[in-house]
Amino acid sequence: MTISFDALCELVRGAVSTLPAEKSLSESDGLTALGIDSITTLNIVMEAGERFELDLERLDEDTPPPTTLGELRQLLIDLSPVTSAA
């Protein structure tokens, strides 16, 4: 499953009330520069988990925390359910 950047932006805008609606987002934007701390990142991941049925059990303490929107998107994609070929 591919999670679109637009879908990620929707999640981010829902989690960060101080982000101006007219602010253009890119994959290179740093999370802290957008006002996204570790708790907010976790909330975004949890919301994405519910919305996209991600396998959050694959997260562990060795998972490096994302620092940009692109890294966050890749983390979510990596947590997508694995589909096996029949």
Secondary structure, 3 states (H helix, E strand, C coil): CCCCHHHHHHHHHHHCCCCCCCCCCCCCCECHHHCCCHHHHHHHHHHHHHHHCCCHHHCCCCCCCCCEHHHHHHHHHHCCCCCCCC
